[in-house]
Amino acid sequence: MLLAELAALTRAVPDVAVVPAAGLDLRIASDTGRVALVDQRFVGHRHALRLAIADTRFPATHVPGVLVVEGDARAEAGRVLAELGRLPADISVPDAIAERLIADGHISVREVPLGDLVAVVPRDHAEREHALAAVDAVDEERIRLNSAVKARDGFFTTFAVSTWSRHLARWCARRGLTPNQVTVASLFVALAAAAGAATGTRAGYVGAALGLYLSFVLDCTDGQLARYAVSYSRIGSWLDATFDRAKEYAVYAGLAMGAARHDDDVWTLALVAMVVMTTRHIVDFAFNETRRGIGGGDDDSADGGAGAKLSGKLNSVGWTVWARRMIILPIGERWALIALLTATTTPRITFVVLIVGCVLAACYTSLGRILRSLPRRTAFVAQVGEHLAALADSGPLAEAVARLRLRVPAPAAALVGTAALLAVLLAGGAGEWWGLAGAGVYALCAGVAIGRPLVRRLDWVVPPVFRAAEYAAITILAAKVAPTAVAAAFGLVAATAYHHYDTVYRLRGGYGAPPRALVWLVLGHEGRVLLVTVLAALGSGTLRTGLIVTAVVLAAIVLTESVTFWVRGARPDIEDATPVGPAPTASTPSYRPLEAAAAAASDRTGDLS
């Protein structure tokens, strides 16, 4: 009966191989593939087994009576099993191994949170009957469906999408669709919406609004399908993350093209919207790196000071939680706003309202994060500094200056360089050779900022300041020198932003920063600023051609390297990778090892904002 349950879990676990107990230790230690040890007296819900066996994100996963290991964890489990020897009849071998692995601390063991799901190993007939009754008393499908929805979604997503998208996810699962297929469908729907907006007609705008909503529903559905089917993959999380940006930027471009049909040039507004949104995301990512560095996670209590205390008080009042989630314009609210304005107003009004809303949201979130950062008196761990340096995206010029190791606070250096650059460009240096003075000062300050490890309490502001400086410089140069080149500048910023997002998702997934050779090949942020400044000084025609060529070359380089990296395959991204608690003890002398293949679908981590 248990083997039948295991075989029916998912398409990803089609074969169940029973290994004799005598050969178990050798089998565990001699291979790096996934093996599940399941106590044959296990009683519980099928989804509890699925959560342990089909989730390939972790090297070791445990629920009562079930331990899944691979790679180093498999070899370590073999060592522990040999040390345990023959256990008493009332001890569950998988639980005993898991408990020892946790105590030793060499392997991270994922304790699966089961909630109301049942997973136990009864010691006698009475306990077994009680466990079976507990299984029957729980609506497993309802729990599985509800757990497919993220716990901390925004207001619009929670009440206008997830109320029915979870059922769409189940429908997709029952028809064998994968999360990646749903992600691609979401992209095509968004591109169709962008094409509708590009028509410049009211019918096209209304169709674009409906397409935006449907695309967002599918964007939620792919993650819910991944959680419902316990189907995750590295390439899936990359597709989901990058397609979100591609969809939004495509809609911006569609609105700009639609407005152009009525002789209304809003490409600069579209570019500003993209700059604000991307810079805002880098603020999120950089700050969250520092929170992981002090073990804070996403808990407000991890930080001291007035900011955290105020946040805690607001969280105690129910309605403020939803209000604060809406104020920051997460992806659901943002797409709903774009859809509503697209259907009822003009592209110009849509961009103006979107930019104002995003700027206000950015000010709100950035101020809160600065307040949380001020009370800290200790430096972050070295890895935080390495990640912030990777997010800074410094090229050869900045790194050459960094060797001077000047003792200047990194945020001050970054802000001075940015102020000098933008002041010169706005004061008439755009398109003039003396404008290179601002770009030169910026490059020098960029090197000074990274001269020492970025491990101090406000050093997380350095990457977003650099992003704002680079994107704003490209925008100003294009708008002031060659207004007809703003669309080309839009393409260059989009390609550059992809490179920066790619860096973020590699770091979040634990894969390390992109190769330094890649960063140097695309010149680093200070090198690109100098290049565009020189192109502008050579004239409007040169700037327009240069922006197009630079955008195409940069996109080709970063996309080729990025796609190659992500399709190699590896363990899927882990959003909740911290192991939870000690292994619970259960009982039973028997166990069954199973070979479990990894699922080839997607982990959906969602959009931070």
C-alpha positions as CSV (number, residue, x, y, z in Angstrom):
1,M,0.0,0.0,0.0
2,L,2.8,2.5,0.9
3,L,4.7,1.7,-2.3
4,A,1.5,2.4,-4.3
5,E,1.1,5.7,-2.5
6,L,4.7,6.6,-3.3
7,A,4.4,5.6,-7.0
8,A,1.3,7.7,-7.4
9,L,2.8,10.9,-5.9
10,T,3.8,12.6,-9.1
11,R,5.2,12.0,-12.5
12,A,8.6,12.9,-11.1
13,V,8.7,9.7,-9.0
14,P,7.6,7.0,-11.4
15,D,9.8,4.1,-10.0
16,V,10.1,2.9,-6.4
17,A,13.1,0.6,-5.9
18,V,13.2,-1.5,-2.7
19,V,16.7,-2.1,-1.4
20,P,17.5,-4.9,1.0
21,A,18.4,-3.6,4.5
22,A,21.7,-5.5,4.4
23,G,22.9,-3.5,1.3
24,L,21.5,-0.1,2.4
25,D,24.7,1.4,3.9
26,L,26.7,0.6,0.8
27,R,24.0,1.9,-1.5
28,I,23.8,5.2,0.3
29,A,27.5,5.9,0.4
30,S,28.4,4.7,-3.1
31,D,26.2,7.1,-5.1
32,T,25.3,10.8,-5.1
33,G,21.7,10.3,-6.5
34,R,18.6,11.0,-4.5
35,V,17.5,8.3,-2.1
36,A,14.4,8.3,0.1
37,L,14.3,6.2,3.3
38,V,10.7,5.6,4.2
39,D,9.6,3.7,7.3
40,Q,7.3,1.0,6.0
41,R,4.8,1.7,8.9
42,F,4.5,5.3,7.9
43,V,1.0,6.7,8.2
44,G,0.1,10.1,6.8
45,H,-1.1,12.1,3.9
46,R,0.1,11.6,0.4
47,H,1.0,15.2,0.1
48,A,3.3,15.0,3.2
49,L,5.3,12.3,1.3
50,R,5.2,14.4,-1.8
51,L,6.6,17.4,0.0
52,A,9.6,15.3,1.2
53,I,10.3,13.3,-1.9
54,A,9.5,15.5,-4.8
55,D,11.1,18.8,-3.5
56,T,14.6,18.7,-5.0
57,R,15.7,22.0,-3.6
58,F,17.4,20.6,-0.5
59,P,20.3,18.1,0.0
60,A,18.4,16.5,2.9
61,T,14.7,16.6,3.6
62,H,12.8,15.1,6.6
63,V,9.3,14.4,7.7
64,P,8.5,11.9,10.5
65,G,9.3,8.5,9.1
66,V,10.9,9.8,5.8
67,L,14.4,11.0,5.1
68,V,15.5,12.1,1.6
69,V,19.2,12.6,0.9
70,E,21.5,13.1,-2.1
71,G,25.1,14.0,-2.8
72,D,27.2,14.7,0.4
73,A,24.1,14.3,2.5
74,R,23.7,10.8,1.1
75,A,27.2,9.8,2.0
76,E,26.9,11.4,5.4
77,A,23.7,9.4,6.0
78,G,25.5,6.2,5.1
79,R,28.2,7.0,7.7
80,V,25.6,7.7,10.3
81,L,23.7,4.5,9.5
82,A,26.9,2.5,9.9
83,E,27.6,4.1,13.3
84,L,24.0,3.5,14.5
85,G,24.2,-0.2,13.8
86,R,21.2,-2.3,14.7
87,L,18.6,-0.2,16.4
88,P,15.8,-1.3,18.8
89,A,12.6,-2.3,17.2
90,D,10.7,0.8,18.5
91,I,13.1,3.3,16.7
92,S,12.5,4.6,13.2
93,V,15.7,4.5,11.2
94,P,15.0,7.5,9.0
95,D,14.2,9.6,12.1
96,A,17.3,8.4,13.9
97,I,19.5,9.3,11.0
98,A,17.9,12.7,10.6
99,E,18.3,13.5,14.3
100,R,22.0,12.6,14.2
101,L,22.6,14.6,11.0
102,I,21.0,17.7,12.7
103,A,23.0,17.1,15.8
104,D,26.3,16.8,13.9
105,G,25.6,20.0,12.0
106,H,27.6,19.0,8.9
107,I,24.5,18.7,6.7
108,S,21.5,21.1,6.5
109,V,18.4,19.1,7.0
110,R,15.1,20.6,5.8
111,E,12.3,19.9,8.3
112,V,9.2,20.1,6.1
113,P,6.4,22.3,7.8
114,L,3.3,20.1,7.5
115,G,0.7,22.3,9.2
116,D,-2.4,20.2,9.5
117,L,-1.1,17.4,7.4
118,V,-0.4,14.1,9.2
119,A,2.9,12.2,9.0
120,V,3.6,9.8,11.9
121,V,5.1,6.3,12.6
122,P,2.8,4.6,15.0
123,R,4.3,2.2,17.5
124,D,1.4,-0.2,17.9
125,H,-2.1,-1.0,16.5
126,A,-3.9,1.6,18.7
127,E,-1.6,4.4,17.5
128,R,-2.0,3.3,13.9
129,E,-5.8,3.4,14.2
130,H,-5.6,6.9,15.8
131,A,-3.3,8.1,13.0
132,L,-5.6,6.7,10.3
133,A,-8.5,8.5,11.9
134,A,-6.5,11.8,12.0
135,V,-5.7,11.3,8.3
136,D,-9.4,10.9,7.4
137,A,-10.4,13.9,9.5
138,V,-8.3,16.3,7.4
139,D,-9.2,17.6,3.9
140,E,-5.9,17.0,2.3
141,E,-6.8,18.6,-1.0
142,R,-8.0,21.8,0.6
143,I,-4.7,22.1,2.5
144,R,-2.7,21.4,-0.6
145,L,-4.7,24.0,-2.6
146,N,-4.5,26.7,0.0
147,S,-0.7,26.1,0.6
148,A,-0.1,26.7,-3.1
149,V,-0.8,30.4,-2.4
150,K,2.0,32.6,-1.0
151,A,1.4,33.7,2.6
152,R,2.5,37.4,2.1
153,D,1.0,38.5,-1.2
154,G,-0.4,42.0,-1.7
155,F,-4.0,43.0,-1.4
156,F,-4.8,42.9,-5.1
157,T,-3.2,39.5,-5.6
158,T,-4.8,38.0,-2.5
159,F,-8.4,39.2,-3.2
160,A,-8.6,39.7,-7.0
161,V,-6.3,36.9,-8.3
162,S,-5.5,34.1,-5.9
163,T,-9.1,33.5,-5.0
164,W,-9.4,31.7,-8.3
165,S,-5.9,31.3,-9.8
166,R,-5.2,28.4,-7.3
167,H,-8.0,26.5,-9.0
168,L,-6.5,27.3,-12.4
169,A,-3.2,25.9,-11.0
170,R,-4.9,22.7,-10.0
171,W,-6.6,22.5,-13.4
172,C,-3.1,22.8,-15.1
173,A,-1.6,20.2,-12.8
174,R,-4.3,17.7,-13.7
175,R,-3.7,18.2,-17.4
176,G,0.1,17.7,-17.1
177,L,1.0,21.3,-17.7
178,T,4.3,22.5,-16.1
179,P,5.0,25.8,-14.4
180,N,7.4,26.8,-17.1
181,Q,4.7,26.4,-19.8
182,V,2.4,28.7,-17.8
183,T,5.3,31.2,-17.4
184,V,5.8,31.3,-21.2
185,A,2.0,31.6,-21.7
186,S,2.1,34.6,-19.3
187,L,4.8,36.2,-21.4
188,F,2.9,35.8,-24.7
189,V,-0.2,37.2,-23.2
190,A,1.7,40.3,-21.9
191,L,3.4,40.7,-25.3
192,A,-0.1,40.6,-26.9
193,A,-1.2,43.3,-24.4
194,A,1.8,45.4,-25.4
195,A,0.9,45.0,-29.0
196,G,-2.7,46.1,-28.2
197,A,-1.4,49.2,-26.5
198,A,0.9,49.9,-29.5
199,T,-2.2,50.3,-31.7
200,G,-3.0,53.6,-30.0
201,T,-6.7,52.9,-30.1
202,R,-9.2,52.8,-27.2
203,A,-10.1,49.3,-28.1
204,G,-6.4,48.4,-28.1
205,Y,-5.9,50.0,-24.7
206,V,-8.9,48.1,-23.2
207,G,-7.6,44.9,-24.7
208,A,-4.1,45.7,-23.3
209,A,-5.6,46.2,-19.8
210,L,-7.4,42.8,-20.0
211,G,-4.3,41.2,-21.2
212,L,-2.3,42.6,-18.4
213,Y,-4.7,41.2,-15.8
214,L,-4.7,37.8,-17.5
215,S,-0.9,37.8,-17.8
216,F,-0.6,38.6,-14.1
217,V,-3.1,35.8,-13.2
218,L,-0.9,33.3,-15.1
219,D,2.2,34.8,-13.4
220,C,0.6,33.9,-10.1
221,T,-0.6,30.6,-11.4
222,D,2.9,29.3,-12.4
223,G,4.1,29.7,-8.8
224,Q,1.0,28.2,-7.4
225,L,1.3,25.2,-9.8
226,A,4.9,24.7,-8.7
227,R,3.9,24.6,-5.0
228,Y,0.8,22.5,-5.7
229,A,2.7,19.9,-7.7
230,V,6.0,20.3,-5.7
231,S,7.7,20.9,-8.9
232,Y,10.8,23.2,-8.9
233,S,13.8,23.9,-11.1
234,R,16.6,26.4,-11.5
235,I,15.7,27.5,-15.0
236,G,12.1,27.9,-13.9
237,S,12.9,30.5,-11.2
238,W,15.1,32.3,-13.8
239,L,12.4,32.4,-16.4
240,D,9.8,33.7,-13.9
241,A,12.1,36.4,-12.6
242,T,13.3,37.7,-16.0
243,F,10.0,37.4,-17.7
244,D,8.4,39.6,-15.1
245,R,10.8,42.4,-16.1
246,A,10.4,41.7,-19.9
247,K,6.6,41.8,-19.7
248,E,6.6,45.1,-17.8
249,Y,9.1,46.8,-20.0
250,A,7.3,45.5,-23.1
251,V,4.1,47.1,-21.9
252,Y,6.0,50.4,-21.4
253,A,7.3,50.3,-24.9
254,G,3.8,49.4,-26.3
255,L,2.3,52.4,-24.5
256,A,5.0,54.7,-25.9
257,M,4.4,53.4,-29.4
258,G,0.7,53.8,-29.0
259,A,1.1,57.4,-27.9
260,A,3.4,58.1,-30.8
261,R,0.5,57.4,-33.2
262,H,-1.1,60.5,-31.8
263,D,2.1,62.6,-32.0
264,D,2.6,62.3,-28.2
265,D,6.3,61.4,-27.5
266,V,6.3,59.7,-24.1
267,W,9.5,57.6,-24.6
268,T,11.3,59.7,-21.9
269,L,8.5,59.0,-19.4
270,A,8.6,55.3,-20.3
271,L,12.4,55.3,-19.7
272,V,12.0,57.2,-16.4
273,A,9.4,54.7,-15.2
274,M,11.8,51.9,-16.0
275,V,14.7,53.7,-14.2
276,V,12.6,54.3,-11.1
277,M,11.4,50.7,-10.9
278,T,14.7,49.1,-11.5
279,T,16.5,51.3,-9.0
280,R,13.8,50.6,-6.4
281,H,14.3,46.9,-6.8
282,I,18.1,47.2,-6.3
283,V,17.3,49.0,-3.1
284,D,15.2,46.0,-2.0
285,F,17.9,43.5,-3.0
286,A,20.8,45.4,-1.5
287,F,19.1,46.0,1.8
288,N,17.9,42.4,2.1
289,E,21.5,41.2,1.7
290,T,22.4,43.1,4.9
291,R,19.5,41.5,6.7
292,R,20.7,38.1,5.8
293,G,24.1,39.1,7.0
294,I,22.8,39.7,10.6
295,G,20.5,36.7,10.5
296,G,17.4,38.9,10.3
297,G,15.6,37.3,7.5
298,D,12.3,39.2,6.8
299,D,11.4,39.8,10.5
300,D,11.2,43.4,11.5
301,S,12.3,42.5,15.0
302,A,15.8,41.6,13.6
303,D,16.6,45.3,13.4
304,G,16.8,47.7,16.3
305,G,15.8,51.3,16.6
306,A,12.7,53.4,16.1
307,G,12.0,52.1,12.6
308,A,11.6,48.5,13.7
309,K,9.5,49.5,16.8
310,L,7.2,51.6,14.6
311,S,6.9,48.7,12.1
312,G,6.0,46.3,14.9
313,K,3.3,48.6,16.3
314,L,1.8,49.0,12.8
315,N,1.8,45.3,12.3
316,S,-0.3,44.8,15.4
317,V,-3.1,46.8,13.7
318,G,-4.8,44.6,11.1
319,W,-5.7,47.1,8.5
320,T,-2.3,48.8,8.4
321,V,-0.7,45.6,7.2
322,W,-2.8,45.7,3.9
323,A,-2.4,49.5,3.7
324,R,1.4,49.2,3.9
325,R,1.5,46.4,1.4
326,M,-0.5,48.5,-1.1
327,I,1.5,51.7,-0.5
328,I,4.7,50.1,-1.7
329,L,3.1,49.2,-5.0
330,P,4.0,45.5,-5.2
331,I,3.7,43.9,-8.6
332,G,0.0,43.1,-8.3
333,E,-1.0,46.7,-7.3
334,R,1.3,48.1,-9.9
335,W,-0.1,46.0,-12.8
336,A,-3.6,46.7,-11.7
337,L,-2.8,50.5,-11.7
338,I,-1.2,50.3,-15.1
339,A,-4.2,48.2,-16.5
340,L,-6.8,50.6,-15.1
341,L,-5.1,53.7,-16.3
342,T,-4.3,52.2,-19.7
343,A,-8.0,51.3,-20.2
344,T,-9.4,54.7,-19.1
345,T,-6.8,57.4,-19.8
346,T,-3.8,58.1,-22.0
347,P,-0.3,56.7,-22.0
348,R,1.1,60.0,-20.8
349,I,-1.3,60.1,-17.7
350,T,-0.5,56.4,-17.1
351,F,3.3,57.0,-16.9
352,V,3.0,60.2,-14.9
353,V,0.8,58.5,-12.2
354,L,3.0,55.4,-12.3
355,I,6.2,57.4,-11.8
356,V,4.8,59.5,-9.0
357,G,3.4,56.4,-7.2
358,C,6.7,54.5,-7.6
359,V,8.7,57.5,-6.4
360,L,6.6,57.9,-3.3
361,A,6.7,54.2,-2.6
362,A,10.5,54.2,-3.1
363,C,10.8,57.1,-0.6
364,Y,8.7,55.3,1.9
365,T,10.6,52.0,1.7
366,S,14.0,53.6,1.5
367,L,13.4,55.8,4.5
368,G,12.2,52.8,6.6
369,R,15.3,50.9,5.6
370,I,17.7,53.7,6.5
371,L,16.0,54.0,9.9
372,R,16.5,50.3,10.4
373,S,20.1,50.5,9.4
374,L,21.2,53.4,11.7
375,P,21.1,51.6,15.1
376,R,23.5,48.9,13.9
377,R,26.9,49.1,15.6
378,T,28.6,46.0,14.1
379,A,29.9,45.2,10.6
380,F,28.2,42.6,8.5
381,V,29.8,39.3,7.6
382,A,32.3,39.2,4.8
383,Q,29.9,37.5,2.4
384,V,27.5,40.5,2.6
385,G,30.4,42.8,1.4
386,E,31.1,40.4,-1.5
387,H,27.5,40.4,-2.6
388,L,27.2,44.2,-2.3
389,A,30.4,44.6,-4.3
390,A,28.9,42.3,-7.0
391,L,25.7,44.4,-7.0
392,A,27.8,47.5,-7.5
393,D,28.9,46.1,-10.9
394,S,32.2,48.0,-11.0
395,G,34.4,47.8,-14.0
396,P,38.2,48.0,-14.6
397,L,38.4,51.8,-14.1
398,A,36.7,51.7,-10.7
399,E,38.7,48.7,-9.6
400,A,42.0,50.4,-10.5
401,V,41.1,53.4,-8.3
402,A,39.9,51.0,-5.6
403,R,43.5,49.7,-5.1
404,L,44.3,53.1,-3.5
405,R,42.2,52.0,-0.5
406,L,41.2,55.6,0.4
407,R,39.5,55.8,3.8
408,V,36.3,57.5,2.6
409,P,32.8,56.3,3.6
410,A,31.4,54.3,0.7
411,P,27.9,56.0,0.6
412,A,29.5,59.4,0.7
413,A,31.8,58.7,-2.2
414,A,29.0,57.2,-4.2
415,L,26.7,60.2,-3.6
416,V,29.4,62.8,-4.3
417,G,30.2,61.1,-7.6
418,T,26.6,60.8,-8.6
419,A,25.9,64.4,-7.7
420,A,28.9,65.6,-9.7
421,L,27.9,63.6,-12.7
422,L,24.2,64.6,-12.8
423,A,25.0,68.3,-12.0
424,V,27.4,68.6,-14.9
425,L,25.0,66.9,-17.3
426,L,22.0,69.0,-16.2
427,A,24.1,72.2,-16.2
428,G,24.9,71.9,-19.9
429,G,27.6,69.3,-20.0
430,A,25.4,66.9,-21.9
431,G,26.7,66.7,-25.5
432,E,29.8,68.8,-24.6
433,W,33.3,67.5,-24.2
434,W,33.6,69.2,-20.8
435,G,30.7,66.9,-19.7
436,L,33.4,64.2,-19.5
437,A,34.6,65.9,-16.3
438,G,31.4,64.8,-14.5
439,A,31.8,61.3,-15.9
440,G,35.4,61.2,-14.8
441,V,34.7,62.4,-11.3
442,Y,32.0,59.7,-11.1
443,A,34.4,57.0,-12.2
444,L,36.9,58.1,-9.6
445,C,34.3,58.2,-6.8
446,A,33.0,54.8,-7.9
447,G,36.5,53.4,-7.3
448,V,36.8,55.1,-3.9
449,A,33.5,53.7,-2.8
450,I,34.6,50.1,-3.3
451,G,38.1,50.6,-2.0
452,R,37.2,48.9,1.2
453,P,34.7,46.0,1.9
454,L,31.1,47.1,1.9
455,V,30.3,45.8,5.3
456,R,29.2,48.9,7.2
457,R,25.7,49.7,8.2
458,L,24.8,52.0,5.3
459,D,27.0,50.5,2.6
460,W,24.0,48.8,1.1
461,V,23.0,52.2,-0.4
462,V,26.0,52.1,-2.8
463,P,24.6,49.7,-5.4
464,P,21.3,51.5,-5.8
465,V,23.1,54.9,-6.0
466,F,25.2,53.6,-8.8
467,R,22.2,52.2,-10.6
468,A,20.3,55.5,-10.3
469,A,23.4,57.4,-11.6
470,E,24.0,55.2,-14.6
471,Y,20.4,55.0,-15.7
472,A,19.8,58.7,-15.1
473,A,22.9,59.7,-17.0
474,I,21.8,57.7,-20.1
475,T,18.3,59.2,-19.8
476,I,19.6,62.8,-19.5
477,L,22.1,62.4,-22.4
478,A,19.5,60.9,-24.7
479,A,16.8,63.4,-23.8
480,K,19.0,66.5,-24.1
481,V,21.3,65.6,-27.0
482,A,19.2,63.4,-29.3
483,P,15.5,63.2,-28.3
484,T,14.9,60.8,-31.2
485,A,17.4,58.4,-29.5
486,V,15.4,58.0,-26.3
487,A,13.9,54.8,-27.6
488,A,17.4,53.5,-28.2
489,A,18.3,54.6,-24.7
490,F,15.3,52.6,-23.5
491,G,16.8,49.5,-25.1
492,L,20.2,50.1,-23.6
493,V,18.8,50.6,-20.1
494,A,16.7,47.5,-20.5
495,A,19.7,45.4,-21.5
496,T,21.8,46.8,-18.6
497,A,19.0,46.3,-16.1
498,Y,18.7,42.6,-17.2
499,H,22.4,42.2,-16.4
500,H,21.8,43.7,-12.9
501,Y,18.8,41.6,-12.3
502,D,20.7,38.5,-13.4
503,T,23.3,39.3,-10.8
504,V,20.7,39.6,-8.1
505,Y,19.0,36.3,-8.9
506,R,22.4,34.5,-9.0
507,L,23.2,35.8,-5.5
508,R,19.8,35.0,-4.2
509,G,20.0,31.5,-5.5
510,G,23.4,31.0,-3.9
511,Y,25.3,30.6,-7.2
512,G,27.7,33.5,-6.7
513,A,28.2,36.6,-8.8
514,P,28.7,36.6,-12.6
515,P,32.3,36.2,-13.8
516,R,34.5,39.2,-13.4
517,A,35.4,38.8,-17.1
518,L,31.8,39.4,-18.0
519,V,31.6,42.5,-15.9
520,W,34.8,43.9,-17.4
521,L,33.7,43.0,-20.9
522,V,30.6,45.2,-20.5
523,L,32.8,47.9,-19.0
524,G,31.2,48.1,-15.6
525,H,28.8,50.9,-14.7
526,E,31.4,53.7,-14.7
527,G,32.8,52.5,-18.1
528,R,29.3,52.6,-19.7
529,V,28.7,56.1,-18.3
530,L,32.0,57.3,-19.8
531,L,31.2,55.6,-23.1
532,V,27.7,57.2,-23.5
533,T,29.1,60.6,-22.4
534,V,31.7,60.4,-25.2
535,L,29.1,59.3,-27.7
536,A,27.0,62.3,-26.8
537,A,29.9,64.7,-27.2
538,L,30.5,63.4,-30.7
539,G,27.0,64.5,-31.7
540,S,23.3,63.5,-31.8
541,G,23.7,61.2,-34.8
542,T,26.7,59.4,-33.2
543,L,24.8,59.1,-29.9
544,R,21.8,57.5,-31.5
545,T,23.8,55.0,-33.5
546,G,26.1,54.3,-30.5
547,L,23.2,53.7,-28.2
548,I,21.7,51.2,-30.6
549,V,25.0,49.4,-31.2
550,T,25.9,49.4,-27.5
551,A,22.4,48.1,-26.5
552,V,22.6,45.2,-29.1
553,V,26.2,44.2,-28.2
554,L,25.6,44.4,-24.5
555,A,22.3,42.4,-24.7
556,A,24.0,39.8,-26.9
557,I,26.9,39.4,-24.4
558,V,24.9,39.3,-21.2
559,L,22.1,37.2,-22.6
560,T,24.4,34.6,-24.1
561,E,26.3,34.2,-20.8
562,S,23.2,34.3,-18.7
563,V,21.2,31.7,-20.7
564,T,24.2,29.4,-20.8
565,F,24.6,29.6,-17.1
566,W,20.9,29.1,-16.2
567,V,20.2,26.2,-18.5
568,R,23.1,24.1,-17.2
569,G,20.9,22.8,-14.4
570,A,21.5,22.6,-10.7
571,R,19.6,22.6,-7.5
572,P,16.6,24.9,-7.8
573,D,16.7,28.3,-6.0
574,I,16.0,28.1,-2.3
575,E,13.9,30.9,-0.9
576,D,13.4,29.3,2.5
577,A,16.6,27.4,2.8
578,T,17.1,27.7,6.6
579,P,16.6,24.3,8.1
580,V,13.9,24.2,10.8
581,G,14.2,22.7,14.2
582,P,15.4,19.2,15.4
583,A,14.1,16.1,13.8
584,P,11.1,14.7,15.7
585,T,11.4,11.2,17.0
586,A,9.1,8.4,15.9
587,S,9.2,4.7,15.9
588,T,9.4,1.6,13.8
589,P,12.3,-0.8,13.0
590,S,11.7,-1.0,9.3
591,Y,12.5,1.4,6.4
592,R,12.4,1.3,2.6
593,P,14.9,3.2,0.4
594,L,13.5,4.8,-2.8
595,E,15.2,6.4,-5.8
596,A,13.4,9.7,-6.4
597,A,14.0,11.7,-9.6
598,A,14.0,15.5,-9.5
599,A,11.1,17.4,-10.8
600,A,11.8,19.5,-13.9
601,A,9.5,22.4,-13.2
602,S,9.7,25.8,-11.6
603,D,10.3,27.5,-8.2
604,R,8.5,30.7,-8.1
605,T,9.9,33.2,-5.6
606,G,7.8,36.1,-6.7
607,D,8.6,39.8,-7.0
608,L,9.8,41.7,-4.0
609,S,8.0,44.7,-5.0
